Amino acid sequence: MTQIKIISEIENDRLDAYISATNPSISRSYAQKLISSGCVTVNGILVPGKHKLRINDVIELSLPEVSSPKALPEDIDINVIFEDKDILVVDKPKGMVVHPAAGNSTGTLVNALLSYSAGRLSSINGVERPGIVHRIDKNTSGILIVTKTDFAHEYFSRLFKIHDIKRIYLGLVEGVIDENKGKIDAPIARDKNNRIKMAVSPIDGKNAVTHFEVLERYSKHTLIKVELETGRTHQIRVHMAYIGHPLLGDDVYGSKKQKEIKTGQSLHAGTLGFVHPVSNEYMEFSSNPPIEFTEAVEFAKGL
């Protein structure tokens, strides 16, 4: 068994949510299983997952010893829009997780890629994330680069680090944005009051810059084009909520009423442009948003 001790920094947060938020490898459902099986104590006492924490509570986890599971190939259809000996460009569907993790061990893009590419993927990120050099959220659709060689992986890691990749998204947000264009320059960090979320944090946040342009306005929503200058976790979702225009259907950052929409945030990674790691040729790929996105736009138009 592996012992983990956590000192709570949050007041009134649920135990299961806090464990998952402070341990990226532990999903909420796995945290609940650990708690129900007696593997978690708070101040030496067994408590339920809904137990509300207090600041300085001592949480102790006893994790079963497991080896890192190797992702297995699965015959899942994926839309490969470009491929050569160095890279793949994939149009990820809404609802698909990028790589396996606790709670999502199958049905991921990596499982599909292992079948499609017969294992010919970069190895830098290990057996759970072969070929994965960047990610988009489960409920965000759109274009991803997948690397087939370690050289390509290291190359794209550098490009993402220096923000030298063109990334344009389509988003449908709540409310009507008055400005035709805008720039959001607001640092992002883990939310101190809810470790599951990210938040704008001028004191300890990392630099985050988002550019947006209004494409269409409706009675209660706005269709926007978004270009990332940086790439922080949940950046577009956090920044749009920060200026009072969260993405329609966002179940984390959206308004209470809009969270009732179960399809997830209306966000599509529509354009990706970069210089190829071997040919040095500039390449740009685009994809149309999925039917869920177009249906959301029709919904907004009809209000």
Order of alpha helices (4+ residues) and beta strands (2+ residues): beta-alpha-alpha-beta-beta-beta-beta-alpha-beta-alpha-beta-beta-beta-beta-beta-beta-alpha-beta-beta-alpha
